[in-house]
């Protein structure tokens, strides 16, 4: 990849999640999550909790994108687009 900065913005693919857990492909992390219809149940596992917090049952309003570096995301409610980097 010649545009290494693009990887931080989800250029390594994405996946739609609706009430299920998402684990990124090998060698990737989740760098952004967009909520389509709002969620009260987004839980993530941080790559490094000193820099990016893990979330537990977090409210993410519809249309909002959150950024970080997570190794897993689990949606118990609502639909989200999860971007890999």
Number of C-alpha atoms within 10 A of each C-alpha: 6 5 7 10 11 12 16 18 16 19 15 17 15 17 14 15 20 16 16 13 14 18 17 21 13 6 7 18 23 30 23 21 25 20 22 18 14 18 20 15 18 24 18 23 19 20 17 13 11 8 10 14 15 20 16 14 15 14 15 21 14 15 11 13 15 11 14 18 23 25 19 18 24 21 22 17 18 19 20 28 16 25 24 26 22
